[in-house]
Amino acid sequence: MTKGSDNRSTYWRSLNELENTPEFEQFMHREFPVAASEFPDGISRRRWLQLMSASLALAGFAGCRYQTEQFAALVGRSDQRLPGIPMMFATSFEWAGRAVHLLAGNVDGRPIKLEGNAQYPLTASVDPSPFNDGKESSFATAGTDAYTQACILQLYDPDRCDQLLSRSAAGKEATESNWDTFERSVRDRLEVIKANAGASLAILVPPTRSPSLRRMLGEIKTLFPQATFGRHSLVSDRHFAAGIKLAAGRYGEALWRFEKAAVICSLDSDIFAQEPAGMVYARQYSLGRDPKTGSMNRMYSIEGQYSMTGASADSRLSIPTHQIGSFAVELEKRIDAKIAAGAATAEAKSEATWDKLDAAARIERTLDVLSSDLVANQGKSAVIVGRHQPAEVQAIVWRINQKLGNVGKTVEILDIQDDQEMLGSVSLKEFADKLASGKVEDLWILGGNPVYGAAEELKLGEKIAAVAHSVYLADYVDETAAFCRNIVPAAHPLECWSDVMGADGGYGIGQPQILPLLGGKSVLELLAMLVQAEDRDPQNYVRSTAGVVAGSKLGDQQWKKLLHDGYLESVAAKPLSVKLDQFQGEVAVKPAAEISQVKDLEIVILPSESVYDGRFANNGWLQELPQSVSKLVWDNAALVSAELAESKRLSQGDIAVVRVNGRSVELPIFVVPGINPTTIVTQMGYGRKSAGRVGNDVGHDVTPLLTAESGTVITGVEIASTTRPYKLATTQDHFSIDQGGLVETSKRAVRLVREGTYEQYKHNDSFAEHMGIHHPPLESLWTPPDVAQGHAWAMTIDLNKCIGCNSCVIACQAENNVPVVGKEQVARGREMHWLRIDRYFQGDPSFKSGVNDPKVVFQPVACVHCEMAPCEQVCPVAATVHTEDGINAMAYNRCVGTRYCANNCPYKVRRFNYFNYNKPYGYYYGWIDYREDANRKLQQLVLNPEVTVRGRGVMEKCTYCIQRVQNGKIAAKADGRELKDGDIKTACQAACPSQAIVFGDRNDASSRVAVLQKDPRAYAMLEELNIKPRTLYLARLRNVHPRLMTQDQVDHATGGHGDHGHGHDEHGHDDKAHGDAHGAAEGEHGAETKPAGDAKPAEEAAH
Amino acid sequence: MVTTATATPTASLSVDNTIEVPGRRADLVTGNQTYGTITDMVCRIAEDKAPPLWLPSVLVCGTVAFTFISLIMYLFLTGVGIWGNMSPVFWAWPIVNFVFWVGIGHAGTLISAILFLFRQNWRTSINRAAEAMTIFAVICAGIFPGIHVGRAWLAFWLTPYPSLNLWMWPQFRSPLLWDVFAVGTYASVSLVFWYMGMIPDLATFRDRSKTKFRRMAYGILSLGWTGSSRHWMRYEKAYTLLAALAAPLVLSVHTVVSFDFAVSQLPGWHTTIFPPYFVAGAIFSGFAMVVTLLVPVRAIFQIEHLITLRHLENMNKIILATGSLVGLAYGTEFFMAWYSMNSNESYTFMNRAFGPYWWAYWTMVTCNVISPQLFWFKKLRTSPFWMVVISIFVNIGMWFERFVITVTSLSRDFLPSSWGYFRPTIFDIGMLIGSFGLFCTLFLLFCRFLPIVAMSEVKGILAIQKHDHGSGHGDHGSHH
């Protein structure tokens, strides 16, 4: 674009070039001669490689489009680089409103897999020590969230905006433009802007944590003091910012230290899913869930929705979301009283158990117990409130934390500047007003798609269209792009230089992994163009920012180290020493006794677990990701409780109309027990009209319910069914199945996902062993294989740590080339996820008896690699067989697809390719579903070359990431050493933020997995089938306060093994093999139900 | 094989050979048949002009059969996803159809082999048609597992052929492999048995042929049969040997098919009762299909004297007996589900009867257990109309039985998280109908071009009927 003309005189490639023909102009403009614009139409892998080498070669030729940095062509092999062997590069960027610190796995110039950067200080500070003591910390993982795992697919999304577009006037068709013209027009406008000191300039930015971007925006503000800055995000953190300002008198960011908290109280906060540092918090939380070391925190969740955090909580209380304030005020009163009265006790007295209480009594009991618990744990507790709660409520909760002495201990307020304050940004409403004033002639929208979801009364689109010179940095040609004059393709974070401030205020650097595939530009490059900076190299800019952050200019060595590490050491933000009790105001509250009387319906609009605020709508992986509690895919819905459904006559799957103040949306009904009967929960980000092939018209847009002033919790809602049916796709049977099935499910769930109370565990740590089906001694038809030699790969999944966040699911999908199949196919039960997270409701199976309090449990299930695998015995062609080290492997080439293995698999983890999900295919009448189509084209670029792409008619399933196992073995062999525990990490394990998944060699007695498999909590799901699974689960513990226990929990906690023990006695007597002594029977039992070599000495059995 | 060309005096149909007269065996064929009349009656079906219904029927059924083949082509082009099967119901209609058709295929060989060995002479009039039906049913059955596999073009990997590329055999522990052997053996033995038994009759056709083409065709098919004593002697020996060989296959094939289910560990499949239960069900459905086919066939081709009401009644009695066995098996399954105290097992059975597939279960019980009980009434079991109605009910019921076993067990197994509800697609339905089209086309062609009654064998029992009403153990055929 800029230097192109200069270069032409130096080099030429053909006569045409010299002649400067239009064809050549065209060719030059499109750096990738054929492919770039036609990207979607079938790029084969071979073509891809050509493209890659072409791009590298052209880059070496001093880019014709604009000055790029020099990516060296790989003509000579650099040190340590082996073709085909992934290289990891540290990088960091902003993603889905949070800072992510990553290692990008790059195969031959192509990033294909992201892992968390475990060395990042904040993450490293919460790495569990027990397994790092004296050992190399090769186990260190950071974990990521599902959005980040899916980031890779976004990179290869052919629907991303791939060219510079411009339109001459509002309403006209946007046509392909070129950078020269654009540059010229920017230069022209710059003169005007300079002349009026920026009065005609308005910049709309999404919230940013990038120090470079903040710095550059600051520079622009200095340059053009009259310019207007607007800040917009559909997922708003304004309540949080206002709340902390009320409480502390100034802005700061909260960094929680849940690992130091013995009692965590979440007031409608989905800590793991909605907090920007949720994944770090998950790690902190899981650190406090290790009963062996005696650290067992207790988490309370008080909420209207049913969140991931609510499911993880030890005690959950359901109240209307808009009454959280009332609850907080009541809580504070009691805490005050108890602090005043000295340490309070809430000892168990003889009173009705939790399950016998009505809603009002539950609130009362919870308030009583919770306040006592918090007061008893002053300085060791944490009370966190949802970010969508009003600022005053936030301030009250900060005050509570202050009174409890938590500030500075379990929570730090970091000295981080608010980007809105820094720039003096205005809200979207004020920004729209400014546009309407007609003074703005230059509008720069730096991403974020503000038109989608902006309140209708703002008429944002029309106002943007009225601006004569608008520039939009667009990820996609989306709803906002439709109104802008110039649409600039945005580079993906993996394509550009960037940086980000971590949750701890640390500094992470983002380096490009690949040249912009679709010719996009980063926001830094675009702003450099706006100000016509001398040095447009974003790398230099980021480097100088890093220097500013570090306090001195970075030398080459320091810069290299920064690039290598991905972060700057010891630059974390300092905690503020502020008092958080400066809020003196009042909020309108109801007394505790009246909270349960509220009948006013509310709707809570949450960021989607799949598409966030809509920005991932075109991401097939995320669209097909089952939402943690509802298990819905490819849709949002009005999630309602069974009571509400019954009282309003809403039936599952029917479309209902939700009305608030004359605004209305249509949403399908989906029943989720446990949601508060006054609450309707739904997700934003759906119903997009210009999202791309995958995301268009998926789900329903709920943003019309929002106004400029309203938060995302809206009261005064009416809901009525239209009785028009709508097809929803879920990966798990929904709640509305027949009564018999419901009863059976709840009966089985307690055996499959075993859980007990912490009290029970203290009494009998091996309670989980006895929760299965009592059965006669298991005998095999044939001699079991000898598994004591060599490696014996095994896995444990700690249900006490699993929070059901789904990142393992996407990690597995990315690692193993698992295809997306589309809503139709999911509705037919043909989703392909190798790893799924089962969700069960536990409690009274009717869930309708007025007791609206089921527990939700999660259980990740992938192939458990049975030693006596039932799938192997029935495969007629020996396509599924065991490897020597105990992996139940699939020989895809040999598979003919009888599907018998899948029928015989009791865990139903086998997935069948009903169609060729990697090629276009038609079903029913031969049409090709565009979603599958898009997926196919993406897949070819995003594929992991180490994993076979399965064709049609072949069975597939989890392989314990056999490619990683092999790589680990090869690396160890090449180094001439033994494999170490932790050398091999499966994709799910690496992605797990709470380190619930552990993989390793069971034959290595010191390995982490071997230790965990001998844990008294370990059990094999469906052990009674004698199939000896290699994946064991560790039973979940609920650290419920004795006064909040159900009758069932009380019985188990005090009676120990209760009738289980009785059954066991019988068992021992019936069978001679079990010997006479009870203790001996115990040992035997352990030996036979768990894989060999696992027998617990009889005297250890705490029976 | 001397035949007289005299026209047969048509006896009145009112002769009722279903009446039991103490001390006297009922006639197996009626109407004062002679060798000549029998030959005439059977041969003219192939020689005379076809009955008016035949051609339209062939056209209709042929079209359906062609559709079936087209659907299979489409399946090969796209993938097995066109069917409704899914996770967890990985096997659905195609496998249901397979088991259904294999079951139908039981009657023929049972009638020709086992009843032959037990010297049940009434078999002679019906064995040929029943065997033909068996062959066609097994063809239909064989298609389904073949096209059901995900990569049908590699289905031959299930056979143990020496492969130089691979150096491996199939996996012999898999019941599917046993299935290949069992069904393959059954199909080939049945085919040989059927064909060999037809040779004397084909020779009769050849001898009566008036056109060169027919003479050639039947000549080749009859393998130079002359009817010499030596031919007869060898024929009889071979027939007996093949019957002895085929008899255990009748039991083995459905036993092995039942292993597909019983050997797995799925609740509802994993039960030891399956082999006898499947065999009883197979005979039940096979006989029902024979009745369904023969009632119209004997009317259309006017062979009521050869296939008499007594034959039909006997078959209906077997239907009654096997139907009751099947009912007993249903009861036993429930008892075992309770008695075993296996909670998965008991839930599976409760779910069958009262879960989301209750309609399939109760259709099955109504058709299989209740409807054959009507055969206790002689009036119903000797009424061609009612027996067709009931036998069709039985076949519907038996299809549903396989549906219930396959689909309901799979739909809810161990982990409730993976439960699902199967819905068929139009391809499932189309292929089931298509297989009936293929079956009917083949059967119609058979009726027209091949001897539908084993003339030589009927003549054999004619001799017994004439010479020795009382003893009934005559070494039939050898007198001639």
Interface residues (C-beta under 8 A of the other chain):
Chain A: Q732 D733 I737 D738 G740 G741 E744 T745 K747 R748 A749 L752 I773 Q825 R828 G829 R830 E831 R836 D838 R839 Y840 Q859 V861 P870 E872 Q873 V874 C875 P876 V877 A878 R894 C895 V896 G897 T898 R899 Y900 A902 N903 N904 P906 Y907 K908 R910 R911 F912 N913 Y914 F915 N916 Y921 G922 Y923 Y924 G926 R952 G953 V954 M955 L1022 L1025
Chain B: T78 G79 V80 G81 I82 G84 N85 M86 S87 P88 V89 F90 W91 H148 V149 G150 R151 A152 L154 A155 W157 L158 M168 P170 Q171 R173 S174 P175 L176 L177 V180 D260 V263 S264 Q265 L266 S343 Y347 M350 N351 F354 G355 P356 L410 R412 D413 F414 L415 P416 S417 S418 W419 G420 T425 I426
